[in-house]
Amino acid sequence: MSADASLNMMMGDPGPAVEKAVAFDMVKRSLPFIPLVLLVANVLSGWNGTWSAGYAIVLVLANFVLSALLLSWGARISLAMLGAAAFFGFLLRLGLITVAVLAVKDQPWMALVPLCITLVVTHLGLLFWELRFVSASMAFPGLKPRSAAFAKE
């Protein structure tokens, strides 16, 4: 590794925290769909399914926000810390979700099937839905600009 490359690994990123912008945009865009998910869970599994799906939605949204906070914190420190925050943050968040599910699995209101289905579908659904709104260009990191002038690029 060259001296420039190792220096870059030790420097933080002073730019905007695009991780937070994307995560909070996901939370905002999920709000209109939450009642629909809860209604489907209620129709398929009754009130226990509704409570379980609601709990899963809270876990998913908290997972995305925690991920964004960890990544933006790591990026401010250094690129190496960003990598560590991404890897160990994933393990931490996976462990927190596991503990959160195990903590309530025997509660009378818990229905594990709707909980698990909602956890998986909501994670994947929000990630794929947000792909439509994320910019992969260096000119506009994070979310795509909303202006019509930039939409043609």
TORRO-461938 format. One record per atom (N, C-alpha, C, CB): z, y, x; residue number from 1; residue in one letter. Coordinates in nm, 4 decimals. Glycine has a CB too. Example, Ala and Ser with C-alpha at 12.3 -4.5 7.8 and 13.67 -1.06 7.14 Angstrom:
<recs>
0.7800:-0.5690:1.3190:1:A
0.7800:-0.4500:1.2300:1:A
0.7800:-0.3300:1.3200:1:A
0.9046:-0.4473:1.1308:1:A
0.7080:-0.2250:1.2850:2:S
0.7140:-0.1060:1.3670:2:S
0.7870:0.0030:1.2900:2:S
0.5725:-0.0598:1.4084:2:S
</recs>
This chain:
<recs>
0.0000:-0.1169:0.0848:1:M
0.0000:0.0000:0.0000:1:M
0.0000:0.1232:0.0893:1:M
0.1217:-0.0002:-0.0965:1:M
-0.0844:0.2193:0.0593:2:S
-0.0931:0.3413:0.1396:2:S
0.0271:0.4313:0.1113:2:S
-0.2253:0.4168:0.1106:2:S
0.0440:0.5297:0.1986:3:A
0.1557:0.6233:0.1824:3:A
0.1405:0.7039:0.0542:3:A
0.1651:0.7178:0.3033:3:A
0.0147:0.7410:0.0197:4:D
-0.0078:0.8158:-0.1041:4:D
0.0267:0.7326:-0.2264:4:D
-0.1526:0.8623:-0.1123:4:D
-0.0097:0.6063:-0.2236:5:A
0.0187:0.5192:-0.3376:5:A
0.1681:0.4991:-0.3557:5:A
-0.0502:0.3843:-0.3200:5:A
0.2414:0.4796:-0.2458:6:S
0.3860:0.4606:-0.2587:6:S
0.4543:0.5902:-0.2998:6:S
0.4455:0.4093:-0.1269:6:S
0.4022:0.7054:-0.2571:7:L
0.4572:0.8334:-0.3005:7:L
0.4343:0.8521:-0.4500:7:L
0.3940:0.9496:-0.2212:7:L
0.3162:0.8149:-0.4980:8:N
0.2877:0.8249:-0.6406:8:N
0.3798:0.7361:-0.7233:8:N
0.1431:0.7884:-0.6675:8:N
0.4178:0.6194:-0.6699:9:M
0.5073:0.5292:-0.7423:9:M
0.6472:0.5881:-0.7560:9:M
0.5146:0.3942:-0.6717:9:M
0.6845:0.6789:-0.6625:10:M
0.8185:0.7372:-0.6654:10:M
0.8246:0.8659:-0.7469:10:M
0.8659:0.7644:-0.5246:10:M
0.7103:0.9206:-0.7825:11:M
0.7085:1.0468:-0.8565:11:M
0.7044:1.0199:-1.0058:11:M
0.5884:1.1332:-0.8146:11:M
0.7722:1.1041:-1.0799:12:G
0.7710:1.0944:-1.2251:12:G
0.6499:1.1647:-1.2826:12:G
0.8984:1.1531:-1.2837:12:G
0.6320:1.1496:-1.4117:13:D
0.5216:1.2141:-1.4819:13:D
0.5772:1.3329:-1.5602:13:D
0.4480:1.1133:-1.5769:13:D
0.5447:1.4564:-1.5173:14:P
0.5992:1.5728:-1.5869:14:P
0.5229:1.6085:-1.7148:14:P
0.5991:1.6911:-1.4943:14:P
0.4211:1.5325:-1.7488:15:G
0.3392:1.5631:-1.8652:15:G
0.4104:1.5369:-1.9965:15:G
0.2130:1.4835:-1.8606:15:G
0.3381:1.5575:-2.1058:16:P
0.3991:1.5374:-2.2375:16:P
0.4315:1.3895:-2.2611:16:P
0.3056:1.5896:-2.3483:16:P
0.5329:1.3659:-2.3406:17:A
0.5760:1.2289:-2.3719:17:A
0.4895:1.1752:-2.4862:17:A
0.7288:1.2246:-2.4106:17:A
0.3729:1.1236:-2.4504:18:V
0.2806:1.0747:-2.5535:18:V
0.3364:0.9520:-2.6241:18:V
0.1443:1.0417:-2.4919:18:V
0.4245:0.8779:-2.5574:19:E
0.4830:0.7590:-2.6195:19:E
0.5607:0.7976:-2.7442:19:E
0.5746:0.6850:-2.5205:19:E
0.6397:0.9037:-2.7336:20:K
0.7186:0.9489:-2.8483:20:K
0.6286:0.9969:-2.9612:20:K
0.8143:1.0606:-2.8067:20:K
0.5236:1.0692:-2.9258:21:A
0.4316:1.1199:-3.0283:21:A
0.3667:1.0045:-3.1039:21:A
0.3232:1.2093:-2.9645:21:A
0.3252:0.9018:-3.0332:22:V
0.2611:0.7872:-3.0971:22:V
0.3610:0.7110:-3.1828:22:V
0.1995:0.6941:-2.9918:22:V
0.4816:0.6875:-3.1323:23:A
0.5814:0.6113:-3.2078:23:A
0.6229:0.6850:-3.3350:23:A
0.7045:0.5837:-3.1207:23:A
0.6484:0.8140:-3.3247:24:F
0.6889:0.8880:-3.4430:24:F
0.5728:0.9041:-3.5409:24:F
0.7437:1.0245:-3.4034:24:F
0.4500:0.9051:-3.4908:25:D
0.3342:0.9059:-3.5793:25:D
0.3254:0.7731:-3.6550:25:D
0.2043:0.9315:-3.4991:25:D
0.3561:0.6626:-3.5872:26:M
0.3570:0.5324:-3.6545:26:M
0.4612:0.5288:-3.7654:26:M
0.3838:0.4200:-3.5538:26:M
0.5787:0.5827:-3.7362:27:V
0.6842:0.5864:-3.8377:27:V
0.6384:0.6691:-3.9570:27:V
0.8154:0.6442:-3.7790:27:V
0.5803:0.7858:-3.9286:28:K
0.5343:0.8739:-4.0365:28:K
0.4260:0.8067:-4.1206:28:K
0.4814:1.0058:-3.9788:28:K
0.3323:0.7397:-4.0558:29:R
0.2224:0.6767:-4.1285:29:R
0.2674:0.5511:-4.2047:29:R
0.1105:0.6409:-4.0316:29:R
0.3800:0.4936:-4.1660:30:S
0.4286:0.3735:-4.2350:30:S
0.4988:0.4073:-4.3659:30:S
0.5235:0.2960:-4.1447:30:S
0.5492:0.5273:-4.3808:31:L
0.6304:0.5621:-4.4970:31:L
0.5624:0.5367:-4.6319:31:L
0.6687:0.7054:-4.4884:31:L
0.4335:0.5703:-4.6492:32:P
0.3720:0.5424:-4.7794:32:P
0.3584:0.3931:-4.8113:32:P
0.2362:0.6063:-4.7848:32:P
0.3586:0.3076:-4.7103:33:F
0.3380:0.1647:-4.7325:33:F
0.4679:0.0877:-4.7552:33:F
0.2651:0.1055:-4.6153:33:F
0.5802:0.1481:-4.7228:34:I
0.7083:0.0786:-4.7362:34:I
0.7350:0.0360:-4.8809:34:I
0.8218:0.1681:-4.6865:34:I
0.7166:0.1233:-4.9815:35:P
0.7401:0.0771:-5.1188:35:P
0.6496:-0.0397:-5.1587:35:P
0.7197:0.1919:-5.2155:35:P
0.5267:-0.0413:-5.1097:36:L
0.4354:-0.1514:-5.1415:36:L
0.4857:-0.2823:-5.0819:36:L
0.2938:-0.1208:-5.0898:36:L
0.5312:-0.2788:-4.9568:37:V
0.5847:-0.3987:-4.8919:37:V
0.7077:-0.4485:-4.9664:37:V
0.6196:-0.3701:-4.7443:37:V
0.7950:-0.3563:-5.0059:38:L
0.9156:-0.3945:-5.0786:38:L
0.8825:-0.4513:-5.2159:38:L
1.0086:-0.2749:-5.0928:38:L
0.7819:-0.3958:-5.2812:39:L
0.7399:-0.4476:-5.4115:39:L
0.6846:-0.5893:-5.3996:39:L
0.6347:-0.3554:-5.4741:39:L
0.6009:-0.6124:-5.3001:40:V
0.5458:-0.7469:-5.2788:40:V
0.6582:-0.8454:-5.2478:40:V
0.4418:-0.7460:-5.1637:40:V
0.7531:-0.8042:-5.1647:41:A
0.8663:-0.8916:-5.1320:41:A
0.9486:-0.9213:-5.2570:41:A
0.9554:-0.8271:-5.0235:41:A
0.9639:-0.8223:-5.3443:42:N
1.0396:-0.8429:-5.4674:42:N
0.9688:-0.9393:-5.5605:42:N
1.0630:-0.7105:-5.5380:42:N
0.8381:-0.9244:-5.5720:43:V
0.7615:-1.0126:-5.6610:43:V
0.7654:-1.1567:-5.6095:43:V
0.6146:-0.9639:-5.6729:43:V
0.7545:-1.1748:-5.4775:44:L
0.7483:-1.3092:-5.4210:44:L
0.8844:-1.3749:-5.4030:44:L
0.6787:-1.3044:-5.2896:44:L
0.9904:-1.2946:-5.3755:45:S
1.1202:-1.3546:-5.3426:45:S
1.2386:-1.2919:-5.4135:45:S
1.1427:-1.3463:-5.1967:45:S
1.2164:-1.2039:-5.5076:46:G
1.3277:-1.1428:-5.5791:46:G
1.3972:-1.0363:-5.4959:46:G
1.4275:-1.2486:-5.6205:46:G
1.5178:-1.0002:-5.5407:47:W
1.5904:-0.8926:-5.4747:47:W
1.6325:-0.9285:-5.3335:47:W
1.7111:-0.8557:-5.5552:47:W
1.6636:-1.0558:-5.3077:48:N
1.6990:-1.0957:-5.1712:48:N
1.5808:-1.0749:-5.0772:48:N
1.7446:-1.2430:-5.1678:48:N
1.4605:-1.1033:-5.1243:49:G
1.3410:-1.0774:-5.0438:49:G
1.3203:-0.9299:-5.0185:49:G
1.2190:-1.1344:-5.1114:49:G
1.3523:-0.8482:-5.1196:50:T
1.3378:-0.7035:-5.1042:50:T
1.4337:-0.6502:-4.9991:50:T
1.3616:-0.6326:-5.2376:50:T
1.5607:-0.6915:-5.0065:51:W
1.6589:-0.6474:-4.9078:51:W
1.6217:-0.6963:-4.7685:51:W
1.7989:-0.6971:-4.9454:51:W
1.5744:-0.8188:-4.7599:52:S
1.5368:-0.8754:-4.6300:52:S
1.4165:-0.8029:-4.5711:52:S
1.5062:-1.0250:-4.6437:52:S
1.3167:-0.7740:-4.6545:53:A
1.1989:-0.7008:-4.6074:53:A
1.2359:-0.5590:-4.5657:53:A
1.0908:-0.6971:-4.7164:53:A
1.3247:-0.4960:-4.6391:54:G
1.3705:-0.3619:-4.6019:54:G
1.4424:-0.3625:-4.4679:54:G
1.4625:-0.3056:-4.7095:54:G
1.5240:-0.4643:-4.4469:55:Y
1.5940:-0.4781:-4.3190:55:Y
1.4932:-0.4986:-4.2058:55:Y
1.6945:-0.5962:-4.3239:55:Y
1.3929:-0.5790:-4.2301:56:A
1.2890:-0.6032:-4.1290:56:A
1.2128:-0.4747:-4.0972:56:A
1.1910:-0.7119:-4.1773:56:A
1.1822:-0.3960:-4.1976:57:I
1.1101:-0.2703:-4.1749:57:I
1.1935:-0.1758:-4.0883:57:I
1.0749:-0.2025:-4.3097:57:I
1.3226:-0.1677:-4.1165:58:V
1.4113:-0.0837:-4.0346:58:V
1.4114:-0.1335:-3.8900:58:V
1.5562:-0.0837:-4.0921:58:V
1.4170:-0.2662:-3.8708:59:L
1.4142:-0.3219:-3.7352:59:L
1.2843:-0.2883:-3.6627:59:L
1.4327:-0.4734:-3.7400:59:L
1.1723:-0.2982:-3.7321:60:V
1.0420:-0.2705:-3.6704:60:V
1.0315:-0.1239:-3.6300:60:V
0.9274:-0.3072:-3.7668:60:V
1.0665:-0.0341:-3.7203:61:L
1.0557:0.1086:-3.6889:61:L
1.1525:0.1477:-3.5773:61:L
1.0828:0.1934:-3.8143:61:L
1.2738:0.0931:-3.5797:62:A
1.3694:0.1198:-3.4717:62:A
1.3176:0.0642:-3.3392:62:A
1.5073:0.0585:-3.5049:62:A
1.2524:-0.0505:-3.3437:63:N
1.1951:-0.1112:-3.2233:63:N
1.0892:-0.0200:-3.1611:63:N
1.1337:-0.2485:-3.2566:63:N
1.0004:0.0341:-3.2425:64:F
0.8960:0.1225:-3.1899:64:F
0.9550:0.2523:-3.1336:64:F
0.7941:0.1550:-3.2998:64:F
1.0526:0.3091:-3.2018:65:V
1.1135:0.4333:-3.1538:65:V
1.1909:0.4082:-3.0245:65:V
1.2070:0.4931:-3.2615:65:V
1.2671:0.2993:-3.0187:66:L
1.3403:0.2665:-2.8963:66:L
1.2446:0.2423:-2.7797:66:L
1.4286:0.1429:-2.9184:66:L
1.1337:0.1748:-2.8071:67:S
1.0331:0.1520:-2.7043:67:S
0.9798:0.2844:-2.6501:67:S
0.9184:0.0674:-2.7599:67:S
0.9472:0.3752:-2.7384:68:A
0.8940:0.5048:-2.6961:68:A
0.9964:0.5829:-2.6149:68:A
0.8503:0.5866:-2.8175:68:A
1.1211:0.5803:-2.6569:69:L
1.2243:0.6530:-2.5838:69:L
1.2446:0.5944:-2.4444:69:L
1.3560:0.6507:-2.6616:69:L
1.2460:0.4621:-2.4341:70:L
1.2611:0.3977:-2.3030:70:L
1.1426:0.4287:-2.2111:70:L
1.2757:0.2457:-2.3200:70:L
1.0216:0.4220:-2.2656:71:L
0.9034:0.4472:-2.1833:71:L
0.8956:0.5930:-2.1384:71:L
0.7772:0.4100:-2.2601:71:L
0.9256:0.6854:-2.2267:72:S
0.9193:0.8267:-2.1869:72:S
1.0304:0.8579:-2.0856:72:S
0.9318:0.9195:-2.3116:72:S
1.1464:0.7952:-2.0999:73:W
1.2530:0.8121:-2.0011:73:W
1.2090:0.7576:-1.8649:73:W
1.3823:0.7412:-2.0483:73:W
1.1520:0.6385:-1.8638:74:G
1.1066:0.5795:-1.7379:74:G
0.9951:0.6587:-1.6725:74:G
1.0605:0.4386:-1.7611:74:G
0.9049:0.7115:-1.7523:75:A
0.7922:0.7882:-1.6978:75:A
0.8385:0.9180:-1.6323:75:A
0.6913:0.8194:-1.8082:75:A
0.9430:0.9792:-1.6839:76:R
0.9945:1.1030:-1.6233:76:R
1.0541:1.0770:-1.4857:76:R
1.0998:1.1671:-1.7140:76:R
1.1055:0.9554:-1.4643:77:I
1.1704:0.9252:-1.3362:77:I
1.0670:0.8865:-1.2313:77:I
1.2736:0.8120:-1.3531:77:I
0.9902:0.7803:-1.2578:78:S
0.8863:0.7371:-1.1632:78:S
0.7992:0.6326:-1.2304:78:S
0.9490:0.6804:-1.0318:78:S
0.6847:0.6058:-1.1679:79:L
0.5964:0.5035:-1.2228:79:L
0.6589:0.3646:-1.2127:79:L
0.4621:0.5058:-1.1509:79:L
0.7349:0.3423:-1.1059:80:A
0.8045:0.2142:-1.0927:80:A
0.9075:0.1974:-1.2037:80:A
0.8725:0.2034:-0.9550:80:A
0.9783:0.3045:-1.2380:81:M
1.0765:0.2972:-1.3463:81:M
1.0067:0.2800:-1.4810:81:M
1.1649:0.4235:-1.3479:81:M
0.8872:0.3378:-1.4939:82:L
0.8092:0.3170:-1.6158:82:L
0.7773:0.1687:-1.6330:82:L
0.6789:0.4001:-1.6121:82:L
0.7338:0.1047:-1.5246:83:G
0.7055:-0.0386:-1.5305:83:G
0.8301:-0.1202:-1.5623:83:G
0.6458:-0.0855:-1.3992:83:G
0.9417:-0.0834:-1.5008:84:A
1.0676:-0.1541:-1.5280:84:A
1.1117:-0.1316:-1.6721:84:A
1.1782:-0.1077:-1.4309:84:A
1.0964:-0.0090:-1.7218:85:A
1.1338:0.0199:-1.8606:85:A
1.0453:-0.0574:-1.9581:85:A
1.1239:0.1709:-1.8886:85:A
0.9182:-0.0723:-1.9240:86:A
0.8282:-0.1480:-2.0112:86:A
0.8672:-0.2949:-2.0151:86:A
0.6830:-0.1335:-1.9643:86:A
0.8884:-0.3553:-1.8993:87:F
0.9188:-0.4982:-1.8945:87:F
1.0598:-0.5286:-1.9458:87:F
0.9033:-0.5500:-1.7520:87:F
1.1597:-0.4641:-1.8853:88:F
1.2980:-0.4940:-1.9252:88:F
1.3294:-0.4362:-2.0629:88:F
1.3969:-0.4386:-1.8213:88:F
1.2620:-0.3274:-2.0995:89:G
1.2780:-0.2734:-2.2347:89:G
1.2273:-0.3708:-2.3395:89:G
1.2047:-0.1404:-2.2479:89:G
1.1175:-0.4388:-2.3097:90:F
1.0657:-0.5405:-2.4022:90:F
1.1683:-0.6521:-2.4200:90:F
0.9313:-0.5986:-2.3506:90:F
1.2231:-0.6993:-2.3083:91:L
1.3243:-0.8055:-2.3168:91:L
1.4482:-0.7579:-2.3926:91:L
1.3641:-0.8530:-2.1760:91:L
1.4914:-0.6354:-2.3660:92:L
1.6065:-0.5788:-2.4353:92:L
1.5804:-0.5682:-2.5858:92:L
1.6407:-0.4410:-2.3776:92:L
1.4645:-0.5148:-2.6225:93:R
1.4327:-0.4966:-2.7644:93:R
1.4156:-0.6303:-2.8352:93:R
1.3058:-0.4130:-2.7801:93:R
1.3558:-0.7279:-2.7687:94:L
1.3442:-0.8613:-2.8263:94:L
1.4828:-0.9221:-2.8484:94:L
1.2594:-0.9522:-2.7351:94:L
1.5716:-0.9023:-2.7527:95:G
1.7089:-0.9502:-2.7674:95:G
1.7827:-0.8802:-2.8805:95:G
1.7846:-0.9311:-2.6379:95:G
1.7629:-0.7487:-2.8935:96:L
1.8276:-0.6744:-3.0013:96:L
1.7793:-0.7200:-3.1383:96:L
1.8024:-0.5254:-2.9847:96:L
1.6496:-0.7458:-3.1513:97:I
1.5971:-0.7958:-3.2786:97:I
1.6551:-0.9335:-3.3093:97:I
1.4428:-0.8022:-3.2753:97:I
1.6638:-1.0185:-3.2074:98:T
1.7208:-1.1519:-3.2263:98:T
1.8661:-1.1420:-3.2711:98:T
1.7106:-1.2341:-3.0966:98:T
1.9449:-1.0584:-3.2050:99:V
2.0851:-1.0405:-3.2420:99:V
2.0968:-0.9832:-3.3835:99:V
2.1561:-0.9482:-3.1411:99:V
2.0107:-0.8868:-3.4169:100:A
2.0144:-0.8264:-3.5501:100:A
1.9829:-0.9286:-3.6594:100:A
1.9157:-0.7100:-3.5579:100:A
1.8907:-1.0192:-3.6321:101:V
1.8567:-1.1223:-3.7307:101:V
1.9688:-1.2263:-3.7385:101:V
1.7216:-1.1904:-3.6945:101:V
2.0182:-1.2691:-3.6240:102:L
2.1257:-1.3693:-3.6238:102:L
2.2536:-1.3159:-3.6878:102:L
2.1549:-1.4148:-3.4809:102:L
2.2769:-1.1861:-3.6785:103:A
2.3970:-1.1263:-3.7356:103:A
2.3979:-1.1322:-3.8885:103:A
2.4095:-0.9824:-3.6898:103:A
2.2817:-1.1364:-3.9506:104:V
2.2770:-1.1321:-4.0977:104:V
2.2159:-1.2582:-4.1599:104:V
2.1976:-1.0108:-4.1427:104:V
2.1809:-1.3555:-4.0796:105:K
2.1078:-1.4710:-4.1331:105:K
2.1859:-1.5493:-4.2384:105:K
2.0705:-1.5635:-4.0207:105:K
2.3175:-1.5454:-4.2351:106:D
2.3980:-1.6197:-4.3315:106:D
2.4505:-1.5333:-4.4462:106:D
2.5135:-1.6844:-4.2610:106:D
2.4068:-1.4109:-4.4530:107:Q
2.4503:-1.3230:-4.5618:107:Q
2.3860:-1.3669:-4.6931:107:Q
2.4147:-1.1752:-4.5309:107:Q
2.4546:-1.3457:-4.8050:108:P
2.3990:-1.3918:-4.9336:108:P
2.2716:-1.3193:-4.9765:108:P
2.5022:-1.3755:-5.0412:108:P
2.2495:-1.1996:-4.9257:109:W
2.1296:-1.1241:-4.9636:109:W
2.0095:-1.1543:-4.8744:109:W
2.1590:-0.9762:-4.9594:109:W
2.0296:-1.2343:-4.7703:110:M
1.9243:-1.2581:-4.6713:110:M
1.8326:-1.3725:-4.7135:110:M
1.9860:-1.2886:-4.5347:110:M
1.7025:-1.3441:-4.7070:111:A
1.5991:-1.4464:-4.7254:111:A
1.5165:-1.4458:-4.5968:111:A
1.5085:-1.4185:-4.8551:111:A
1.5277:-1.5521:-4.5194:112:L
1.4669:-1.5532:-4.3859:112:L
1.3139:-1.5496:-4.3873:112:L
1.5123:-1.6754:-4.3116:112:L
1.2515:-1.6147:-4.4837:113:V
1.1048:-1.6170:-4.4856:113:V
1.0475:-1.4768:-4.5055:113:V
1.0542:-1.7105:-4.5965:113:V
1.0908:-1.4007:-4.6069:114:P
1.0380:-1.2644:-4.6193:114:P
1.0728:-1.1766:-4.4981:114:P
1.0918:-1.1997:-4.7465:114:P
1.1920:-1.1972:-4.4418:115:L
1.2304:-1.1202:-4.3236:115:L
1.1343:-1.1466:-4.2087:115:L
1.3739:-1.1542:-4.2814:115:L
1.1100:-1.2732:-4.1784:116:C
1.0236:-1.3084:-4.0653:116:C
0.8792:-1.2655:-4.0887:116:C
1.0292:-1.4585:-4.0396:116:C
0.8305:-1.2873:-4.2086:117:I
0.6929:-1.2464:-4.2391:117:I
0.6797:-1.0950:-4.2264:117:I
0.6518:-1.2924:-4.3817:117:I
0.7764:-1.0212:-4.2788:118:T
0.7713:-0.8749:-4.2707:118:T
0.7819:-0.8272:-4.1262:118:T
0.8836:-0.8128:-4.3547:118:T
0.8666:-0.8918:-4.0472:119:L
0.8781:-0.8544:-3.9055:119:L
0.7439:-0.8674:-3.8336:119:L
0.9835:-0.9417:-3.8354:119:L
0.6793:-0.9807:-3.8503:120:V
0.5535:-1.0064:-3.7790:120:V
0.4404:-0.9189:-3.8330:120:V
0.5151:-1.1549:-3.7903:120:V
0.4235:-0.9195:-3.9640:121:V
0.3113:-0.8465:-4.0246:121:V
0.3268:-0.6956:-4.0039:121:V
0.3013:-0.8786:-4.1757:121:V
0.4480:-0.6447:-4.0154:122:T
0.4681:-0.5008:-3.9986:122:T
0.4464:-0.4586:-3.8530:122:T
0.6092:-0.4611:-4.0448:122:T
0.4955:-0.5369:-3.7578:123:H
0.4700:-0.5050:-3.6170:123:H
0.3195:-0.4997:-3.5894:123:H
0.5377:-0.6092:-3.5248:123:H
0.2513:-0.6062:-3.6232:124:L
0.1074:-0.6125:-3.5946:124:L
0.0286:-0.5118:-3.6775:124:L
0.0546:-0.7533:-3.6209:124:L
0.0622:-0.4996:-3.8044:125:G
-0.0093:-0.4064:-3.8915:125:G
0.0009:-0.2628:-3.8433:125:G
0.0437:-0.4162:-4.0324:125:G
0.1221:-0.2199:-3.8068:126:L
0.1376:-0.0823:-3.7584:126:L
0.0666:-0.0596:-3.6260:126:L
0.2845:-0.0485:-3.7435:126:L
0.0702:-0.1580:-3.5377:127:L
0.0004:-0.1421:-3.4094:127:L
-0.1501:-0.1303:-3.4293:127:L
0.0313:-0.2601:-3.3167:127:L
-0.2068:-0.2175:-3.5116:128:F
-0.3511:-0.2100:-3.5339:128:F
-0.3892:-0.0860:-3.6135:128:F
-0.4000:-0.3348:-3.6061:128:F
-0.3058:-0.0445:-3.7077:129:W
-0.3337:0.0759:-3.7852:129:W
-0.3317:0.1987:-3.6941:129:W
-0.2312:0.0917:-3.8998:129:W
-0.2360:0.2030:-3.6010:130:E
-0.2226:0.3192:-3.5128:130:E
-0.3361:0.3279:-3.4123:130:E
-0.0900:0.3143:-3.4395:130:E
-0.4034:0.2170:-3.3841:131:L
-0.5183:0.2209:-3.2927:131:L
-0.6242:0.3202:-3.3383:131:L
-0.5803:0.0826:-3.2803:131:L
-0.6348:0.3406:-3.4672:132:R
-0.7343:0.4342:-3.5206:132:R
-0.7034:0.5783:-3.4829:132:R
-0.7421:0.4218:-3.6718:132:R
-0.5771:0.6070:-3.4510:133:F
-0.5345:0.7448:-3.4306:133:F
-0.4996:0.7774:-3.2861:133:F
-0.4169:0.7738:-3.5171:133:F
-0.5073:0.6786:-3.1982:134:V
-0.4715:0.7006:-3.0582:134:V
-0.5964:0.7317:-2.9777:134:V
-0.3988:0.5775:-2.9997:134:V
-0.5847:0.8323:-2.8923:135:S
-0.6946:0.8713:-2.8059:135:S
-0.6783:0.8020:-2.6710:135:S
-0.7003:1.0256:-2.7889:135:S
-0.7848:0.7433:-2.6233:136:A
-0.7806:0.6766:-2.4926:136:A
-0.8514:0.7598:-2.3871:136:A
-0.8444:0.5371:-2.5008:136:A
-0.8549:0.8898:-2.4057:137:S
-0.9209:0.9756:-2.3073:137:S
-0.8165:1.0528:-2.2281:137:S
-1.0196:1.0730:-2.3761:137:S
-0.8510:1.0882:-2.1069:138:M
-0.7601:1.1661:-2.0240:138:M
-0.7491:1.3103:-2.0746:138:M
-0.8070:1.1644:-1.8782:138:M
-0.8507:1.3581:-2.1456:139:A
-0.8468:1.4945:-2.1967:139:A
-0.7435:1.5091:-2.3074:139:A
-0.9842:1.5358:-2.2477:139:A
-0.7273:1.4048:-2.3887:140:F
-0.6327:1.4088:-2.4994:140:F
-0.5486:1.2815:-2.4985:140:F
-0.7065:1.4253:-2.6350:140:F
-0.4512:1.2709:-2.4078:141:P
-0.3676:1.1510:-2.4085:141:P
-0.2807:1.1485:-2.5335:141:P
-0.2798:1.1450:-2.2818:141:P
-0.2522:1.0312:-2.5822:142:G
-0.1683:1.0188:-2.7012:142:G
-0.2528:1.0132:-2.8262:142:G
-0.0697:1.1345:-2.7101:142:G
-0.2229:1.1019:-2.9199:143:L
-0.2931:1.1034:-3.0478:143:L
-0.4229:1.1821:-3.0377:143:L
-0.2040:1.1625:-3.1569:143:L
-0.5243:1.1394:-3.1128:144:K
-0.6506:1.2113:-3.1161:144:K
-0.6290:1.3479:-3.1789:144:K
-0.7578:1.1316:-3.1936:144:K
-0.6992:1.4488:-3.1300:145:P
-0.6872:1.5808:-3.1931:145:P
-0.7423:1.5766:-3.3348:145:P
-0.7613:1.6882:-3.1102:145:P
-0.6858:1.6586:-3.4202:146:R
-0.7262:1.6592:-3.5620:146:R
-0.8419:1.7530:-3.5902:146:R
-0.6091:1.6978:-3.6489:146:R
-0.8789:1.8334:-3.4935:147:S
-0.9853:1.9306:-3.5134:147:S
-1.1200:1.8587:-3.5261:147:S
-0.9884:2.0324:-3.3969:147:S
-1.2048:1.9091:-3.6148:148:A
-1.3369:1.8514:-3.6362:148:A
-1.4276:1.8700:-3.5141:148:A
-1.4017:1.9139:-3.7591:148:A
-1.4018:1.9748:-3.4350:149:A
-1.4837:2.0005:-3.3170:149:A
-1.4680:1.8882:-3.2147:149:A
-1.4462:2.1354:-3.2540:149:A
-1.3493:1.8290:-3.2045:150:F
-1.3253:1.7225:-3.1078:150:F
-1.3603:1.5859:-3.1634:150:F
-1.1813:1.7239:-3.0637:150:F
-1.3773:1.5749:-3.2935:151:A
-1.4051:1.4447:-3.3559:151:A
-1.5440:1.3924:-3.3186:151:A
-1.3931:1.4557:-3.5085:151:A
-1.6354:1.4797:-3.2741:152:K
-1.7718:1.4380:-3.2397:152:K
-1.7787:1.3719:-3.1033:152:K
-1.8655:1.5572:-3.2430:152:K
-1.6746:1.3897:-3.0203:153:E
-1.6801:1.3346:-2.8833:153:E
-1.6591:1.1859:-2.8822:153:E
-1.5763:1.4006:-2.7946:153:E
</recs>
